[in-house]
């Protein structure tokens, strides 16, 4: 039994690579607007967006650059400087290969991208027209009134929870804390995407307040993980959100990392998946502490410079959480209050963030899907059917397709752009996946069950 718990602890530490992953610091090229620019170590270290820039290493990053940096004058100034130093000859780029497949099962949960280069180019041109139209109509502009209200809502919810706690309504108070933390999760996500302010600095300050202080999540840690996810959604070997080992395997090649003990556990991953969802918040809290602790010596200058803000914010978060627990009458009440609030918040977060991408197919890097940003997002993202309550509960992430196509678009405009996106999909014969929750949830479980069956076969093969 002791060896089993030691194994679980060892594997839990490995999971922290979701945020604290190894960085490839080697220089590389990016192709933007038809020109190759050279990204050396100096440029890489200075990139404010962290390792997201490495996602398109030696690839065409035109659309993803313009999508991520809409309205950012510093980004375009930096790009102009890089272009002035671009090489006169086309650099030699090695062909991408997938060498880490699991023979016989490498097509399970894996999609195919067989659009011709000519059609792909036309789709990219059409998406660029849509992107410019969306911006011209002001849909990239955030509403100060909306975001003020969305900050006040969870703050008042926390205040109400503390009031009820003071009067002895501990269970209701704990549930309200969980709801507030879920809603704050959407806020740190939006400010980290720079959806409100044109000035990056003000978005960062807001993210420290709603994220590090009120929520307990590291703004920088969220960006480091989440920006890469947006740049390479569901691309195996690129998207860190697919790296759930040792607890879950999203594609067959993950099983190559599993020993007999893990394989025997992964046979049931589609069964225990739902049970583990409430633990997501606790996992992110732990990852945030680990990330912020390492920020002063981080490879990227941005994280080193902002470390003090994040450390203070996270310290204040745990100060008020521990003070709230201290005011409870006894240790037993403190423990169940802590876990109820954290697990409620965790489940409300997890049932949303797992729906959109785990329910669809994944793609290999050699599939070339990253050559077309619009196709990448449409082939790897599923929407949840909208509604007034769902829009509030899901923080706009039920419009996940629209959000992935326009990550800096404020939440309150996603519903407006949705008909335009649907029309774009119809005109270009592209998928637009949207389902009710339980249909998407079943597809999600089916993806995990596919890999569980392979784990089962491999387990018996070893035996």
C-alpha positions in Angstrom: 0.0 0.0 0.0 2.9 2.4 0.8 4.4 1.8 -2.6 1.1 2.6 -4.3 0.8 6.0 -2.5 4.4 6.8 -3.3 3.6 6.1 -6.9 0.6 8.3 -6.8 2.6 11.2 -5.2 5.4 10.8 -7.8 2.9 10.9 -10.7 1.1 13.9 -9.2 4.4 15.8 -9.3 4.9 14.9 -12.9 1.4 16.4 -13.6 2.8 19.9 -12.8 4.5 19.9 -16.1 1.1 21.1 -17.4 2.4 24.6 -16.4 6.0 24.0 -15.4 6.9 22.2 -18.5 10.3 22.0 -20.2 11.1 25.0 -22.5 12.7 24.6 -25.9 15.1 27.6 -25.9 16.7 27.0 -29.3 16.4 29.8 -31.9 13.8 29.3 -34.7 12.0 31.0 -37.6 8.4 32.3 -37.9 6.7 33.2 -41.2 4.5 36.2 -40.9 2.9 38.1 -43.8 5.0 36.1 -46.2 8.3 36.9 -44.5 10.5 34.7 -42.3 11.6 36.4 -39.1 14.3 35.0 -36.9 13.6 34.5 -33.2 16.8 34.2 -31.2 17.2 33.7 -27.5 17.1 37.4 -26.8 13.8 37.9 -28.6 12.4 34.7 -27.1 13.2 35.8 -23.5 11.5 39.2 -24.1 8.2 37.8 -25.5 5.4 38.9 -23.1 3.2 36.0 -24.1 5.7 33.4 -22.8 6.2 30.1 -24.7 3.1 30.6 -27.0 5.5 32.0 -29.5 7.3 28.7 -29.7 4.1 26.8 -30.8 4.6 27.9 -34.4 8.3 27.1 -34.4 9.5 27.1 -38.1 5.9 27.5 -39.3 3.6 30.1 -40.9 2.1 32.1 -38.0 0.5 34.9 -39.9 -3.1 34.4 -38.9 -2.4 33.4 -35.3 -0.2 36.5 -34.9 -2.8 38.9 -36.1 -5.5 37.1 -34.1 -3.6 37.2 -30.8 -2.3 40.7 -31.1 -5.4 42.6 -32.4 -4.9 46.3 -31.5 -1.5 45.8 -29.8 0.8 48.6 -31.0 3.9 47.2 -29.2 3.4 43.8 -30.9 3.3 45.3 -34.4 6.2 47.6 -33.6 8.2 44.6 -32.5 7.2 42.7 -35.7 8.3 45.6 -37.9 11.7 45.5 -36.2 12.0 41.7 -36.7 11.0 42.0 -40.4 13.7 44.6 -41.0 16.3 41.9 -40.0 14.6 39.0 -41.8 16.8 36.7 -43.9 17.1 37.3 -47.6 16.8 33.6 -48.4 14.2 31.1 -47.3 15.6 29.1 -44.4 15.7 25.4 -44.6 12.9 23.9 -42.5 13.0 20.2 -41.5 9.8 18.3 -42.3 7.6 17.6 -39.3 7.4 13.9 -38.4 5.3 12.0 -35.8 7.8 9.5 -34.3 6.0 8.9 -31.0 2.9 7.0 -32.2 1.7 3.7 -30.7 1.8 1.2 -33.5 -1.6 -0.2 -34.4 -3.6 2.5 -32.4 -2.2 5.7 -33.8 -5.5 6.7 -35.5 -7.7 6.3 -32.3 -9.2 9.7 -31.4 -7.1 11.3 -34.1 -8.7 13.3 -36.9 -7.6 13.9 -40.5 -7.1 17.2 -42.2 -7.2 16.6 -46.0 -8.1 20.1 -47.3 -6.1 21.0 -50.4 -3.6 23.8 -50.1 -5.6 25.9 -52.6 -8.8 25.6 -50.6 -6.9 26.1 -47.4 -5.5 29.4 -48.7 -9.0 30.5 -49.8 -10.4 29.7 -46.3 -7.6 31.8 -44.7 -8.4 34.7 -47.0 -12.1 34.5 -46.2 -11.4 34.3 -42.5 -9.1 37.4 -42.7 -12.1 39.3 -44.3 -14.3 38.1 -41.4 -11.7 39.2 -38.9 -11.4 42.7 -40.3 -15.2 43.0 -40.5 -15.6 42.0 -36.9 -13.0 44.5 -35.8 -14.6 47.3 -38.0 -18.0 46.7 -36.3 -16.4 47.3 -32.9 -16.9 43.8 -31.6 -13.4 43.7 -30.2 -14.1 46.6 -27.8 -14.9 45.8 -24.2 -17.6 47.4 -22.1 -16.4 48.9 -18.9 -20.0 48.7 -17.5 -20.2 45.0 -18.3 -16.8 44.1 -16.7 -17.5 46.2 -13.7 -20.7 44.4 -13.1 -19.0 41.0 -13.6 -16.4 41.9 -11.0 -19.0 43.2 -8.5 -21.1 40.0 -8.8 -18.6 37.5 -7.3 -17.3 40.1 -4.8 -20.9 40.5 -3.5 -21.3 36.7 -3.5 -18.2 36.4 -1.3 -19.5 39.1 1.0 -22.9 37.3 1.3 -21.1 34.0 2.0 -19.1 35.6 4.8 -22.3 37.2 6.2 -24.1 33.8 6.2 -21.0 32.2 7.7 -21.1 34.7 10.5 -24.7 33.8 11.2 -24.0 30.1 11.2 -25.2 29.0 7.8 -22.0 27.3 7.0 -23.1 25.0 4.1 -24.8 27.7 2.1 -21.8 29.9 2.7 -19.4 27.3 1.4 -21.4 26.7 -1.7 -21.6 30.4 -2.4 -17.8 30.6 -2.1 -17.5 27.9 -4.7 -19.8 29.7 -7.1 -17.9 33.0 -6.6 -14.6 31.2 -7.4 -16.0 29.7 -10.5 -17.3 33.1 -11.8 -13.9 34.7 -10.9 -12.3 31.9 -13.0 -14.0 33.4 -16.1 -12.8 36.8 -15.2 -9.1 36.0 -14.9 -9.5 34.2 -18.2 -10.9 37.3 -19.9 -8.4 39.8 -18.5 -5.5 37.4 -19.3 -6.8 37.5 -22.9 -6.8 41.3 -22.7 -10.5 41.5 -23.5 -11.3 44.7 -21.6 -8.5 47.3 -21.8 -6.5 48.3 -24.9 -3.5 48.7 -22.6 -2.0 45.4 -21.6 -0.8 46.8 -18.2 -4.4 47.5 -17.0 -5.5 44.0 -18.1 -2.7 42.5 -16.1 -3.5 44.5 -13.0 -7.2 43.4 -13.2 -6.1 39.8 -13.7 -3.9 40.0 -10.5 -7.0 41.2 -8.6 -9.6 38.8 -9.8 -7.1 35.9 -10.3 -4.3 35.9 -7.8 -6.0 37.7 -5.0 -9.7 36.8 -5.1 -9.4 33.4 -6.9 -6.0 32.0 -5.9 -5.0 31.3 -9.6 -1.8 32.7 -11.0 -2.5 35.0 -13.9 0.9 34.2 -15.4 0.5 30.5 -15.0 -2.8 30.6 -16.7 -1.4 32.5 -19.6 1.6 30.2 -20.0 -0.7 27.2 -20.3 -3.7 28.7 -21.9 -2.1 30.7 -24.7 -0.3 27.6 -26.0 -3.7 25.8 -25.9 -5.2 28.5 -28.1 -2.3 28.5 -30.5 -2.3 24.7 -31.0 -5.7 23.5 -29.9 -5.9 19.7 -29.6 -2.6 19.2 -31.4 -0.8 16.3 -29.9 2.6 17.2 -28.6 1.8 21.0 -28.6 -1.4 21.5 -26.6 -0.6 21.1 -22.9 -4.2 20.6 -22.1 -3.9 17.1 -23.7 -1.1 16.2 -21.3 -3.1 14.6 -18.5 -0.8 11.7 -17.7 -0.5 9.9 -15.4 -4.2 10.1 -14.4 -5.7 10.2 -17.9 -4.6 9.4 -21.5 -6.2 11.4 -24.2 -4.5 9.7 -27.2 -3.0 6.2 -27.6 0.6 7.4 -27.6 0.2 8.5 -24.0 0.1 4.9 -23.0 3.7 4.5 -24.0 4.6 6.4 -20.8 2.5 4.0 -18.6 3.8 1.0 -16.7 1.6 -2.0 -15.9 0.2 -0.4 -12.8 -0.9 2.8 -14.6 -2.3 0.8 -17.5 -4.5 -1.2 -15.1 -5.8 2.1 -13.7 -6.3 3.8 -17.1 -8.6 1.0 -18.2 -11.3 2.7 -16.1 -10.5 6.4 -16.9 -13.9 7.0 -18.5 -15.5 5.8 -15.3 -13.6 7.8 -12.8 -13.3 10.9 -15.1 -16.5 12.5 -13.7 -15.6 11.7 -10.1 -12.3 13.5 -10.4 -13.7 16.7 -12.0 -14.2 18.6 -8.6 -10.5 18.2 -7.9 -9.6 20.6 -10.8 -9.6 23.7 -8.6 -7.3 22.2 -6.0 -5.0 21.1 -8.8 -4.9 24.6 -10.3 -4.4 26.1 -6.9 -1.3 23.9 -6.3 0.0 24.6 -9.8 -0.4 28.3 -9.2 1.7 28.2 -6.1 4.4 26.2 -7.8 4.4 28.6 -10.8 4.5 31.8 -8.8 7.2 30.4 -6.6 9.4 29.8 -9.7 8.6 33.2 -11.4 11.6 35.2 -10.1 14.0 32.9 -12.0 11.8 32.2 -15.0 13.2 32.1 -18.5 10.8 34.7 -19.7 11.5 38.3 -18.6 7.8 39.1 -18.4 7.3 36.5 -15.6 10.4 37.7 -13.7 9.2 41.3 -13.8 5.7 40.5 -12.6 6.6 37.9 -10.0 6.3 40.4 -7.1 2.7 41.3 -8.1 1.6 37.7 -8.3 3.3 36.7 -5.1 1.6 39.5 -3.2 -1.7 38.6 -4.7 -1.5 34.9 -4.0 -0.3 35.7 -0.4 -3.3 37.9 0.2 -5.6 35.3 -1.2 -4.5 32.6 1.3 -4.5 35.2 4.1 -8.2 35.9 3.6 -9.1 32.2 3.0 -7.3 31.1 6.2 -8.8 34.0 8.2 -12.3 32.9 7.0 -11.6 29.3 8.1 -10.2 30.5 11.4 -13.5 32.2 12.2 -15.3 28.8 12.0 -16.1 27.2 15.4 -13.9 24.0 15.2 -11.5 22.1 13.1 -14.1 19.6 11.7 -16.2 22.5 10.4 -13.1 24.2 8.9 -12.1 21.1 7.0 -15.5 20.3 5.5 -16.1 24.0 4.7 -12.8 24.2 2.9 -13.4 21.1 0.8 -17.0 21.8 0.0 -16.2 25.3 -1.2 -13.2 24.1 -3.2 -14.9 21.1 -4.7 -18.0 23.0 -5.7 -15.9 25.6 -7.4 -13.8 22.9 -9.0 -16.8 21.0 -10.4 -18.4 24.2 -11.8 -15.2 25.0 -13.5 -14.3 21.5 -14.7 -17.7 20.6 -16.3 -17.3 23.7 -18.5 -13.6 23.6 -19.5 -13.6 19.9 -20.3 -16.7 19.9 -22.5 -15.4 21.9 -25.5 -12.2 20.1 -26.6 -12.1 16.7 -24.9 -15.3 15.8 -26.8 -13.7 16.2 -30.2 -10.9 14.6 -32.1 -7.2 15.4 -31.7 -4.7 16.1 -34.5 -1.0 15.2 -35.0 1.5 17.9 -35.9 2.2 16.2 -39.2 -1.5 16.7 -40.2 -0.7 20.3 -41.2 -3.9 21.6 -39.5 -1.9 24.4 -37.9 -1.3 25.8 -41.3 -4.9 27.1 -41.2 -5.9 28.8 -37.9 -9.6 28.9 -38.7 -9.8 25.2 -39.5 -7.7 24.3 -36.5 -10.3 26.0 -34.2 -13.4 24.7 -36.0 -12.2 21.1 -36.2 -11.2 21.0 -32.5 -13.9 22.9 -30.7 -17.5 22.2 -29.7 -20.0 24.8 -28.5 -22.6 24.3 -25.8 -26.1 25.4 -26.7 -26.6 29.0 -25.5 -29.2 30.4 -23.1 -29.5 33.2 -20.5 -28.6 31.0 -17.6 -25.9 29.0 -19.5 -24.3 32.3 -20.7 -23.9 33.3 -17.1 -22.9 30.0 -15.6 -20.4 29.2 -18.4 -19.0 32.7 -18.5 -19.4 32.8 -22.3 -17.4 29.7 -22.9 -20.4 28.0 -24.3 -19.5 30.2 -27.3 -16.1 28.4 -27.4 -15.8 28.4 -31.2 -16.3 32.1 -31.4 -13.9 32.6 -28.5 -11.2 30.5 -30.1 -11.5 32.3 -33.4 -11.4 35.7 -31.6 -9.6 35.1 -28.3 -9.4 38.8 -27.4 -13.1 39.5 -28.1 -15.0 40.5 -25.0 -17.4 37.9 -23.7 -20.5 40.2 -24.2 -19.9 40.2 -28.0 -19.6 36.5 -28.6 -23.3 36.0 -29.0 -23.4 38.8 -31.6 -20.6 37.3 -33.7 -22.0 33.8 -33.6 -24.3 34.2 -36.6 -21.4 35.6 -38.6 -19.2 32.6 -37.7 -22.0 30.2 -38.7 -22.4 31.9 -42.0 -18.6 31.7 -42.5 -18.7 28.0 -41.9 -21.6 27.5 -44.3 -19.9 29.5 -47.1 -16.7 27.6 -46.6 -18.2 24.1 -46.0 -16.6 23.8 -42.6 -18.0 22.2 -39.4 -19.7 24.1 -36.7 -20.2 21.7 -33.8 -22.8 22.6 -31.1 -24.7 20.3 -28.7 -26.6 20.2 -25.5 -24.5 19.4 -22.4 -25.3 15.7 -22.1 -24.7 14.9 -25.7 -21.3 16.6 -25.6 -20.5 15.0 -22.2 -21.2 11.5 -23.7 -18.9 12.3 -26.6 -16.3 13.3 -24.1 -16.5 10.1 -22.2 -16.4 8.2 -25.5 -13.1 9.7 -26.3 -11.6 8.5 -23.0 -13.3 5.1 -23.3 -11.6 4.6 -26.7 -8.2 4.9 -25.0 -9.3 2.9 -22.0 -10.0 0.0 -24.3 -6.5 0.1 -25.7 -5.1 0.3 -22.1 -7.1 -2.8 -21.3 -5.7 -4.7 -24.3 -2.1 -3.7 -23.4 -2.7 -4.7 -19.8 -3.7 -8.2 -20.8 -0.8 -8.3 -23.3 1.7 -7.6 -20.5 0.0 -10.2 -18.2 
